[in-house]
Amino acid sequence: MKRRAFIEASVAASSAVMMDKVALALPSVPLGKAEHCVMLWLGGGMSQIDTFHPKKRGDAKQKKAGSYYAAIETAVPGVQVCEHLSKTARMMEHVTAIRTLNHDVVDEHAAAANRMHTGRATGGTVTYPSLGSIVADQRGAVSEGVPAYMLLGYPNIARGPGFLGPQAGYVYSTNINSGPAGLARPKSITGDRVARREGLLDTVRNAGASRFRDDSTFAQYDAAIAESLRLAGPEFMNVFDLSREPDSLKNEYKSEFGQRCLLTRRLFQAGVRFVEVSYSDNFKNGTGWDTHNAGQLNQHLLIQDLDAALATLMADLEKHGLLDKTVILVNSEFGRPGGFDSGGGRGHHSKCFTSVIAGGGLKHAGAWGESNELGEKVVENPVSVPDYFATALAALQIDPGANLYDGDRPVPITDLGKPIPELF
């Protein structure tokens, strides 16, 4: 054996042994019983003290630090939320606002969004998989004929499969009325024409399989074609027909964002495992959730959308026997500071902010963790992003101490995160 090959083999073996020992060293936690997961993505940075972690009242015009809105009591004694989360407040026994989430990315939205999708810092030569892709890889779809992972929003590398490869990727749709672009058959294409086209495609695929027998790239491409043909069938595309739902329910969900949440319930019923729903009315307040300057003044319009969508989704899932089987995450790239900027809005803050975990059959407490008087510093029970991911994975019956593999290299599934044991 040449010296270089010997060194590479030795390092790989040592790394594998080390990572196996690390995995064994992680505390054992009971796994949950959830089957589905939805991430409600509020791109821009949801202000924790204006939503799920209210503090003393402030004043944007006078630059007095504090919450922009009044606080209200919830169904969980001692836990308050913003006045514009009134519907969710009545259902907080199904919710835990994780109030001490933290990471070290502050001033760059893309890097922070990547952190809150993959649980890892960017850099190096490894492209890490998103939480959705990890779930798709570990558990697959619940039923045949549907993708394991759906993205209701625009595609982005942070949401992708990374080193897990295309089989753990997502199918995306930006139009909830027509379904994924490219899968809907034009009305002018008859069944006979489709059959002839698929016959011709089979000839090409069979020839390619013979010519590129051992080519992994061809195999992945051919698998993607097979998946596309399967998903283009009428059964999956009918899931996107919201006209089958009563108008009264659609009115409860309210906004476009809410309709995406309604579609999510239908996707779960069809057997999809993981759905990410991107907030779709970002400039209703002028800036979206990135509430610099005047965006702060009408932030309540966004919070009211979130309230209607989240509360109605929980009630809808419960009605269909799915709430205890579905982990709901409300997530954004970071939070906001307690003080106001020169334009009356808020900057970015990642050292202590709030994300939400709901449903999933967990032992919810309404809130977890304590922060200081402005919600900017962790006081008790800090939760890292890997811990947050580990909690979600454990609820989904996935071992948070397991390893993924980038080729032959073991990679801890959550960067050594530990689930919050009190939720299990």
N, C-alpha and C positions, 0 to 999 in steps of 0.2 A: 504494500500500500504506500502511495506517495505521501510525503509529509503533510501537504495541504489537505488531502482527503482524510488523513488520520485526525488532524486537528478539527476539521469540520464535523466529523462523526463523533468525536469525543465531546465537543461543545454541545451538539444536539442531544446526545445521551444525558449529559450532565443537566441540561436545561429541563429535559423531560422528567428526570428524577426529582429535581428541585421543585418544579411546578406541581408534581404529584404530591410531594410532601406538604407544600403550601396548601393545596386543596384539602388534604387530610387534616391540616391544622385548624381549618375554619370550623367554627362551632356548628354542630348539627342543629338544624331547625326543622320543625314540622312543615310539610308542604301543604298548600291549600288545595282547593278542588275546582278552581275556576277553569273555564274552557275558552274564554274569549277575552280580548283586551281592546279598548279604544283609547287613543291618545287625542285629546282635544288640544290642538296646538294654537296658542295665542302668540303668534310671532310679533316681536317688538319688545316685550318685557312687561308682564302684568305687575302693576304696583301692589305689593302685598298689603300695605297699610290702607289702601283704598278698596280692598276686596275682602280677603279671608283673614286678615290679621289687623283689624282696626286698632288705632292708638288714639291718644288725645287729639282733639280737633286742632287743625292748623288753619292758615289763611293764605291762599296763593297771592292775593293782591298785596298783602302786607309782608309777604315772605316769611310768615310765621310757620315754622316746621310743624308737621302733624298730618293727620288724616284729612282728606278733602271732604269726606262725607261722614254723616252720623253713623253710629253703630247701633245694631239691633240684637236682641237676644235670639237664640236658636232653640231647637228642640233638645239640645244637649245643655244642661245647666252649666253656667259659667263660661260658655263659649259664645262669642259674639262674631258677627260678620257685618259687612257694609249694608246700609239700608237698601241698596239696590239689588241685594241678593235675597230678597224676602221669600221667594218660592223655595230656593235652596235651603234657607234657614229652617224651614219647617221639616226638612228631610235630613238634617245633619247627623241623625243617628246612623245613616248609611255612609257618612263621609268622615275622612280625616284630613284636615288641612295640615300639611307638613310645613311648619312655620320656621324651621331652622335649616333649610336646604342651603348649600353653599358650594361655590367653586371659585376659581381664581381668574376667570375671564371676564373683563369688565367692558372695555370700550370697542369691541368688535362683534357685531351681530352674528356674522357668519361663523366665526370660531366658537362663540357661545352657543349658537344653535347646534353646531356639530357636537359640542360637549353634552348638550341636553338630549341628543338623539343617540349618541354612541356611548356616552359615559367616559370618553377618553379625550385627552388633549390631541390636537392635530400635530403633525410633524413626523419625521422619520420616513421610513419606506413602507409602513403598514397602513392600509386603509381599513379602518375598523368597521364592523357592521353596525347598523342601527338596531335599536331595541326591537323594532318590528321584524327585521330580518332574523334576529336571534330567535325570536318566538317562532317565526315561520320555519327556520331550520330545525329547531328542536322538536316542534310538535306538528308541523304541517297543517293542512286544511282539516277542518272538522269533517267535511263531507267531500266526496268526489264531485268534479264538475265545476269547482269554484277555486279561485286563487286562495292561498293561505294568507296573503297580505295585500290589503287594498289601501291606496292613498287617495283621499278625496281632496285634491289640491294639486299644485304644480310639482313636478318632479325636482329632486335635488339630491346631490351626492350624499349629503348628511343623512338622508333617509334610506340610503341604499344598502346593499348586502356586503360591501367591502370584500374582504378576502373569502367570504363564504360562497361567492359566485352567484350567477344569475338565478339559480334555482331557489335562492332565498330572497329574491328581489320582489318588487311590488308591481301590481297593475294599478295604473292611476286613471282618475277621471276628473276633469275640471268642470264638466257639465252633468249635473245630477239627473237631468231629464233624458239625456241620450245615452249615458253610460260611457265607458272607455272609448276614446277616439280610435277608429280603425277596426273595432270589433263589430259595430252595427252594420248589417248588410243593407246596401242601398235597395230601395224598393224596385228599381229597374232590373235587378239581378235575380232571375228566377232560380228555382231549385235545380232545374236541369243544368243551367249554366254553372252553378256552383259545383255540382257533381262532376262536370267535365273538367273544370279548373282543378278540383282536388285530385282527379285522376292523373292529370298532367303533372301536378306537383308531386304525387307519389312516385312517378317515374323518375323525376329529378332527385328526390330524396333517397330512393333506393340506389340509384347510381352513385350518389355521393357517399352513402354508407359503405358501399363496396370499395370505392376509390380511396376514401379517407377513414379506413377501418379503425385505426388507432389514434386518430386526431381528436383530442379532447375539445378543441375549439369547435370543430364541426359537430361533435356530439351535443354540445351545449346549444348551438344554433338550431340543430334539428329538434331538440327538445323544446326550444322556444316556439318553433313553428307548430309542433303538435299541441302545445298548451294554447296557442292563439286560436287554432281551429276548434279546440274543445270549448274555449270560453266564448267564441262567436256564436255558439248555438243559442236557440231561443230561450232555454231554461234560465241560463245565467242572465241574459239581457233583460228578461222580464222582471228581475229583481229591481231594476232601476225605474220601473213604472210606478211612480208615486200616486198616480190617479187611482190606484187600487186602495189607497188609504182614505179614511173619512176626512172630510174637510175640517170637522171639528178638531181632530187630532193635529192636522197640519197647522191650524190656527194656533194651537197651544205651543207648538214648536216655534212659531213666529218667523224669524228671519231666514235668510238663505243659509246661514250657519246652522240654524235649527233644522232646516230641511235636510241638511247633510247628516245631522244626527239621527233623524228619522230613517234615512236611507241606511245608516249604520245598523240599526236594529234589524232591518230587512236583510242586510248582508250577513249578519250573525245567524239569522234564521235559515239562510241558505247554506251556511257552513263555513263562512270566512272566519279565520282565526283572529287576525289583528287588523284593525282599521285605524288610520290616522286621519283626523278631520282638521283641516286648516281653517282658521277663522277667515271668513270670506267677505266681510263688510268693513275692511280695515280703515277706510277713510270717511266713515260716517261721522267721525268727530274731527276730521282734518288730518290726523296723523296716525291713526290706528293705535295699537297698544304701546307704541313707542312715544309716550306722552310728553315730549318736550314742548315747551312753549304753549300755544293755545290749545293743543290737543288735550290738555288736562281739563279744560273747562267743560267739555262734553264727553268726558270719559264714561260718564254714567250710561250713555247710549250703548256702548260696547258691553258694559257690565250687565245691563238689562238683557241684552241678547244672550250673554253667557248664562244668566240666571234662568231664563225661559228654556233654553236648550238643555242645560244640565238637569234641571228639576224634572222637565218633561221626559227626558231620556231615562232617568232613574225610574220614574213612575211607569213608563211604557215598558221598560225591561222587566220590572216587577210584575206587571200585569201578565206578561208572557212567560213568567217563570225563569227569567234570564238574569235578573239583577245579581243574585248570589253566584252566578256562573260567569259574570263579566266584570273584569277589572277596568275601572274608569280612571284615567289619568288626565289632569288638567295641568298643562305644562307650558312654560315659555323659557326663553334663553337666560333671563335673569330677572331681578326685581327692580325696584326704584328706591332711592333714598328718601328719608323723611322730609328733607328740606326741598325748597322750590328753586328752580333756576331763574335766570334774569327775565325769561319770558313768561314766568308763572307756571311752567311745567316741571317735570322731574327728570333727572339724569338717569344713569344706569347704576345698578348696585347688585353685586354677586356674592358678597360675603355673608349675607343672610337674607333669604327671600322665601316665598311660599309657592309650593306646588301642591296639588291635591291628589289623593287616591281615594276612590269610592267603590262601593259594591264589592264584588269578588268574594263574598262570604267571609270577609275579615271582621275582626272585633274592633269596630270603629269607636273612636274616642272624641269625635268632633274636631279635635286639634291635637297636635303633637309638637312638643318643643316650646321653649320660652326664649324671647329676645328682649332687648333693652327697651327703653321708653319710646324709641322711634323705629323699632323693628329693624335696626341696622347691624346689631351685633348679637351673636348667639350667647345666651345665658345658660341654657340647659338643654341637653339632648340634641347635639348637632347631628345632622344627617348629610352625608356626602352624596354626590350623584350616584356613585356605585352602590351605596346603601339603598338609595331610592329604587334603582333598577333591580337590586337583589330582592327587595320586598315585592316588587311587581312580579318578578320571575318565580319566586317561591309561591306566590298566590296562584300562579298559572301551572303549578306542578312541575316546575323546572328547577333543578338543583343549582342554586346560585354559587356553589363551590366547584362546579364542573369546569372542564376546560373545553374550549373550541380549538380547532387546529388550522393554522395557516400553513398549508403543506404539512410538513412533519413537525412544525413548531407549535408546542402547546401555548395557548393564550387563555388566561383566566376569563371566564365568561362575563364577569362584572368588574374586572380590575380589583378583585378581592373585597367587593362590597359585602356587607352583612345586613340581612333583613332586620327590620324592627320587630323584635320577638313579641312585644306586647300586642301586636296586631293579629297574632295567630293563636 
